Amino acid sequence: MIAAINLWPRRTSTADSAPLELASPSIDWRIVVAAIPLETTPSYGGLLYWMQEMVKWSSAEVQRHFVQDEVIPHFYFFAPQVYMAEVLIAVALILGLFSRLGALVGALMAINLWLGLYRSPAEWPWT
């Protein structure tokens, strides 16, 4: 893959080549970094909401008690770890680096959500 990227023809950036750069296979990390909120303390509101839903609707008591007694009281310790795990899974799968490890961690996160929200009336069991 690295050889293919190095052999890819390089273009100089001009105003007429701007549409071509959007279709380029390279990732512009400035866009990724610009999407990260610059708050001093991120709220992680969506993650907190789904953690609370897991407490209400979990199919396993062990998971319910772990989320309720350990994760939510120490939420700002776990939230950045969840965010970084999701970013690393995405990077691993998009770039093809450690893709088996990324797939395994992604599958474990999906199983965690499936078991945590299995009884929720707003979620279908197979999604």
Helices and strands as residue ranges (DSSP letters): H 2-7, H 18-22, H 29-34, H 45-57, H 61-66, I 67-71, H 75-95, H 99-116
